[in-house]
Amino acid sequence: MKIVTVAVITGILASGAPVLAQTAKETDCAYQADVVDAVRQARLARVNERKVAAHVKAAAHSWPEKYMAIVPLVTPWVYEMKMRDVKASDLGAAWKEMCLGQ
């Protein structure tokens, strides 16, 4: 009985590591998606592309500061799109899906 209990506990602990890693990845991707949404909102508010980083930084956000490094990377992507596509698309969800797929 002790061997079975140890085996079950070991199995649970072993399977828990990927769950924790998956949760960390999901959290990371969610923060990235939030940043993309903030850049999208700046575009919808017609903020000049050069001022997006300052605009996003000044706005209240819930992600850790290290995610601000993503802003200059995604800004050109969002600003190259046609405004109708920016309005119609959920860019944050698309980014999160892409992130989770990696």
Residue frames as a rotation matrix with the C-alpha (Angstrom) as fourth column:
MET 1
0.566 0.824 0.000 0.00
0.824 -0.566 0.000 0.00
0.000 0.000 -1.000 0.00
LYS 2
0.399 -0.503 -0.767 2.88
0.167 -0.783 0.600 2.38
-0.902 -0.367 -0.228 0.78
ILE 3
-0.654 -0.673 0.344 4.41
0.428 0.046 0.903 1.73
-0.623 0.738 0.258 -2.63
VAL 4
-0.122 0.708 0.696 1.13
0.968 -0.072 0.242 2.57
0.221 0.703 -0.676 -4.36
THR 5
0.765 0.410 -0.496 0.76
0.562 -0.801 0.205 5.77
-0.314 -0.436 -0.844 -2.31
VAL 6
-0.031 -0.876 -0.482 4.32
0.120 -0.482 0.868 6.85
-0.992 -0.031 0.120 -3.10
ALA 7
-0.680 -0.190 0.708 3.75
0.680 0.197 0.707 6.10
-0.274 0.962 -0.005 -6.79
VAL 8
0.323 0.882 0.344 0.56
0.928 -0.367 0.068 8.15
0.186 0.297 -0.937 -6.83
ILE 9
0.708 -0.115 -0.696 2.19
0.282 -0.858 0.429 11.09
-0.647 -0.501 -0.575 -5.04
THR 10
-0.401 -0.916 -0.025 5.20
0.251 -0.136 0.958 10.94
-0.881 0.378 0.284 -7.36
GLY 11
-0.441 0.324 0.837 2.89
0.898 0.141 0.418 10.91
0.018 0.936 -0.353 -10.36
ILE 12
0.680 0.726 -0.096 0.96
0.732 -0.679 0.055 13.90
-0.026 -0.108 -0.994 -9.09
LEU 13
0.423 -0.602 -0.677 4.12
0.092 -0.715 0.693 15.87
-0.901 -0.355 -0.248 -8.40
ALA 14
-0.606 -0.682 0.410 5.61
0.445 0.137 0.885 14.94
-0.659 0.719 0.220 -11.77
SER 15
-0.171 0.616 0.768 2.49
0.956 -0.086 0.282 16.00
0.240 0.783 -0.574 -13.60
GLY 16
0.661 0.443 -0.605 2.30
0.641 -0.752 0.150 19.23
-0.389 -0.487 -0.782 -11.59
ALA 17
-0.275 -0.864 -0.422 5.53
0.369 -0.501 0.783 20.63
-0.888 0.060 0.457 -13.02
PRO 18
-0.777 0.007 0.630 4.17
0.619 -0.171 0.766 20.95
0.113 0.985 0.128 -16.56
VAL 19
0.326 0.945 0.031 1.01
0.896 -0.319 0.310 22.49
0.303 -0.073 -0.950 -15.16
LEU 20
0.443 -0.246 -0.862 3.05
0.482 -0.745 0.461 25.13
-0.755 -0.620 -0.212 -13.36
ALA 21
-0.680 -0.733 0.011 5.12
0.358 -0.319 0.878 25.76
-0.640 0.600 0.479 -16.47
GLN 22
-0.441 0.607 0.661 1.99
0.822 -0.023 0.569 26.00
0.360 0.794 -0.489 -18.57
THR 23
0.590 0.670 -0.450 0.48
0.801 -0.557 0.219 28.45
-0.104 -0.490 -0.866 -16.10
ALA 24
-0.018 -0.694 -0.720 3.61
0.328 -0.684 0.652 30.61
-0.945 -0.224 0.240 -16.26
LYS 25
-0.861 -0.278 0.425 3.48
0.468 -0.112 0.876 30.58
-0.196 0.954 0.227 -20.05
GLU 26
0.001 0.947 0.321 -0.22
0.925 -0.123 0.359 31.44
0.380 0.297 -0.876 -20.02
THR 27
0.555 0.142 -0.820 0.47
0.613 -0.736 0.287 34.34
-0.562 -0.662 -0.495 -17.65
ASP 28
-0.474 -0.822 -0.315 3.34
0.277 -0.478 0.834 35.57
-0.836 0.308 0.454 -19.82
CYS 29
-0.759 0.228 0.610 1.23
0.631 0.028 0.775 35.37
0.160 0.973 -0.165 -22.98
ALA 30
0.343 0.927 -0.151 -1.66
0.932 -0.316 0.176 37.14
0.115 -0.201 -0.973 -21.26
TYR 31
0.253 -0.344 -0.904 0.60
0.372 -0.828 0.419 40.04
-0.893 -0.443 -0.081 -20.26
GLN 32
-0.811 -0.573 0.116 1.93
0.292 -0.224 0.930 40.23
-0.507 0.788 0.349 -23.82
ALA 33
-0.358 0.778 0.516 -1.64
0.866 0.070 0.495 40.28
0.349 0.624 -0.699 -25.15
ASP 34
0.518 0.522 -0.677 -2.49
0.768 -0.633 0.099 43.10
-0.377 -0.572 -0.729 -22.74
VAL 35
-0.295 -0.716 -0.632 0.44
0.183 -0.692 0.698 45.12
-0.938 0.090 0.336 -24.10
VAL 36
-0.869 0.027 0.493 -0.72
0.494 0.056 0.868 44.52
-0.004 0.998 -0.062 -27.67
ASP 37
0.138 0.989 0.045 -4.21
0.967 -0.145 0.210 45.66
0.214 0.015 -0.977 -26.67
ALA 38
0.336 -0.082 -0.938 -2.75
0.498 -0.830 0.251 48.83
-0.799 -0.552 -0.239 -25.14
VAL 39
-0.758 -0.626 -0.181 -0.89
0.128 -0.415 0.901 49.60
-0.640 0.660 0.395 -28.37
ARG 40
-0.569 0.649 0.504 -4.11
0.768 0.201 0.609 48.92
0.294 0.734 -0.613 -30.31
GLN 41
0.425 0.757 -0.496 -5.99
0.883 -0.468 0.043 51.32
-0.200 -0.456 -0.867 -28.04
ALA 42
-0.155 -0.570 -0.807 -3.31
0.222 -0.816 0.534 53.96
-0.963 -0.096 0.253 -28.62
ARG 43
-0.939 -0.164 0.302 -3.75
0.314 -0.048 0.948 53.52
-0.141 0.985 0.096 -32.38
LEU 44
-0.138 0.970 0.198 -7.52
0.932 0.060 0.357 53.81
0.334 0.234 -0.913 -32.05
ALA 45
0.531 0.259 -0.807 -7.00
0.639 -0.748 0.180 56.99
-0.557 -0.611 -0.562 -30.02
ARG 46
0.812 -0.229 0.537 -4.84
0.420 -0.408 -0.810 58.25
0.405 0.884 -0.235 -32.91
VAL 47
0.701 -0.690 -0.178 -1.70
-0.106 -0.348 0.931 58.60
-0.705 -0.635 -0.317 -30.81
ASN 48
0.566 -0.595 -0.571 1.32
-0.800 -0.227 -0.556 59.36
0.201 0.771 -0.604 -32.98
GLU 49
0.814 -0.230 -0.533 3.38
0.137 0.968 -0.208 56.20
0.564 0.096 0.820 -33.53
ARG 50
-0.192 -0.975 0.112 6.49
0.144 -0.141 -0.980 57.82
0.971 -0.172 0.167 -32.02
LYS 51
-0.472 0.069 0.879 4.59
-0.755 -0.546 -0.362 58.64
0.455 -0.835 0.310 -28.83
VAL 52
0.409 0.711 -0.572 3.01
-0.324 0.699 0.637 55.22
0.853 -0.075 0.516 -28.26
ALA 53
-0.195 -0.551 -0.811 5.60
0.583 0.600 -0.547 54.04
0.789 -0.580 0.204 -25.71
ALA 54
-0.969 -0.161 0.187 5.14
-0.027 -0.685 -0.728 57.16
0.246 -0.711 0.659 -23.57
HIS 55
-0.240 0.962 0.129 1.36
-0.819 -0.272 0.504 56.96
0.520 0.015 0.854 -23.94
VAL 56
0.387 0.357 -0.850 1.22
0.008 0.921 0.390 53.30
0.922 -0.158 0.354 -22.88
LYS 57
-0.513 -0.663 -0.545 3.66
0.589 0.190 -0.785 53.89
0.624 -0.724 0.293 -20.02
ALA 58
-0.890 0.191 0.415 1.58
-0.366 -0.841 -0.399 56.83
0.273 -0.507 0.818 -18.74
ALA 59
0.097 0.985 -0.145 -1.64
-0.684 0.172 0.709 54.82
0.723 0.030 0.691 -18.82
ALA 60
0.009 -0.007 1.000 -2.53
-0.898 0.439 0.011 52.56
-0.439 -0.898 -0.003 -15.94
HIS 61
0.172 0.014 -0.985 -1.53
-0.653 0.750 -0.103 48.99
0.737 0.661 0.139 -16.73
SER 62
0.771 0.273 0.575 -1.54
-0.626 0.489 0.608 45.73
-0.116 -0.829 0.548 -14.85
TRP 63
0.842 -0.488 -0.230 1.53
0.336 0.807 -0.485 44.02
0.423 0.331 0.844 -16.29
PRO 64
0.493 -0.757 -0.429 5.05
0.587 -0.075 0.806 44.04
-0.642 -0.649 0.408 -14.81
GLU 65
0.529 -0.320 -0.786 7.39
-0.405 -0.909 0.098 46.75
-0.746 0.266 -0.610 -16.05
LYS 66
-0.489 -0.819 0.298 9.53
-0.120 0.402 0.908 44.31
-0.864 0.408 -0.295 -18.05
TYR 67
-0.055 0.562 0.825 6.67
0.837 0.476 -0.268 43.92
-0.544 0.676 -0.497 -20.55
MET 68
0.644 0.208 -0.736 7.09
-0.084 -0.937 -0.339 47.55
-0.760 0.280 -0.586 -21.61
ALA 69
-0.445 -0.884 -0.145 9.97
-0.343 0.019 0.939 46.28
-0.827 0.467 -0.311 -23.77
ILE 70
-0.398 0.380 0.835 7.37
0.737 0.674 0.045 44.71
-0.546 0.633 -0.549 -26.05
VAL 71
0.455 0.700 -0.551 5.79
0.264 -0.697 -0.666 48.06
-0.851 0.157 -0.502 -26.95
PRO 72
0.019 -0.455 -0.890 8.42
-0.732 -0.613 0.298 49.13
-0.681 0.646 -0.345 -29.52
LEU 73
-0.880 -0.365 0.304 8.30
-0.113 0.783 0.612 45.66
-0.462 0.504 -0.730 -31.06
VAL 74
-0.392 0.813 0.430 4.54
0.828 0.516 -0.220 45.49
-0.401 0.270 -0.875 -31.65
THR 75
0.021 0.421 -0.907 3.90
0.042 -0.906 -0.420 49.17
-0.999 -0.029 -0.036 -32.40
PRO 76
-0.652 -0.262 -0.711 5.04
-0.644 -0.303 0.702 49.00
-0.400 0.916 0.029 -36.05
TRP 77
-0.935 0.336 0.116 2.97
0.355 0.867 0.349 45.85
0.017 0.367 -0.930 -36.55
VAL 78
-0.129 0.941 -0.313 -0.18
0.790 -0.093 -0.606 47.56
-0.599 -0.325 -0.732 -35.28
TYR 79
0.065 0.132 -0.989 0.48
-0.151 -0.978 -0.141 50.86
-0.986 0.158 -0.044 -37.06
GLU 80
-0.885 -0.377 -0.274 1.13
-0.331 0.094 0.939 49.20
-0.328 0.922 -0.208 -40.43
MET 81
-0.607 0.732 0.310 -2.40
0.753 0.654 -0.072 47.73
-0.255 0.190 -0.948 -40.41
LYS 82
-0.575 0.558 0.599 -5.31
0.119 -0.667 0.735 49.54
0.810 0.493 0.317 -41.96
MET 83
-0.808 0.266 0.526 -7.45
-0.586 -0.462 -0.666 51.26
0.066 -0.846 0.529 -39.35
ARG 84
0.222 0.958 -0.184 -10.50
-0.907 0.272 0.323 49.19
0.359 0.095 0.928 -40.29
ASP 85
0.205 -0.230 -0.952 -8.52
0.062 0.973 -0.222 46.02
0.977 -0.014 0.213 -39.52
VAL 86
-0.855 -0.517 0.035 -7.34
0.041 -0.134 -0.990 47.43
0.517 -0.845 0.136 -36.19
LYS 87
-0.471 0.765 0.440 -10.93
-0.881 -0.433 -0.191 48.30
0.045 -0.477 0.878 -35.29
ALA 88
0.437 0.772 -0.460 -12.33
-0.787 0.577 0.220 44.94
0.435 0.266 0.860 -36.39
SER 89
0.179 -0.470 -0.864 -9.64
0.056 0.882 -0.468 42.63
0.982 0.036 0.184 -35.01
ASP 90
0.964 -0.021 0.266 -8.95
-0.266 -0.007 0.964 41.46
-0.018 -1.000 -0.012 -31.48
LEU 91
0.401 -0.893 -0.207 -5.19
-0.446 0.007 -0.895 41.80
0.800 0.451 -0.396 -31.79
GLY 92
-0.179 -0.443 0.879 -4.57
-0.984 0.073 -0.164 40.84
0.009 -0.894 -0.449 -28.17
ALA 93
0.541 0.457 0.706 -6.39
-0.474 0.859 -0.193 37.54
-0.695 -0.231 0.682 -28.59
ALA 94
0.942 -0.241 -0.235 -4.54
-0.124 0.402 -0.907 36.85
0.313 0.883 0.349 -31.84
TRP 95
0.072 -0.969 0.235 -1.21
-0.726 -0.213 -0.654 37.58
0.684 -0.124 -0.719 -30.14
LYS 96
-0.030 -0.028 0.999 -2.06
-0.917 0.398 -0.016 35.37
-0.397 -0.917 -0.038 -27.17
GLU 97
0.870 0.402 0.285 -3.06
-0.250 0.858 -0.448 32.49
-0.425 0.318 0.847 -29.42
MET 98
0.692 -0.687 -0.222 0.19
-0.210 0.102 -0.972 32.83
0.690 0.720 -0.074 -31.38
CYS 99
-0.097 -0.748 0.656 2.22
-0.907 -0.206 -0.368 33.06
0.410 -0.631 -0.659 -28.16
LEU 100
0.230 0.265 0.936 0.61
-0.752 0.660 -0.002 29.98
-0.618 -0.703 0.351 -26.64
GLY 101
0.980 0.189 -0.055 1.23
-0.173 0.693 -0.700 28.07
-0.094 0.696 0.712 -29.87
GLN 102
0.359 -0.922 -0.145 4.98
-0.608 -0.113 -0.786 28.51
0.708 0.371 -0.601 -29.59
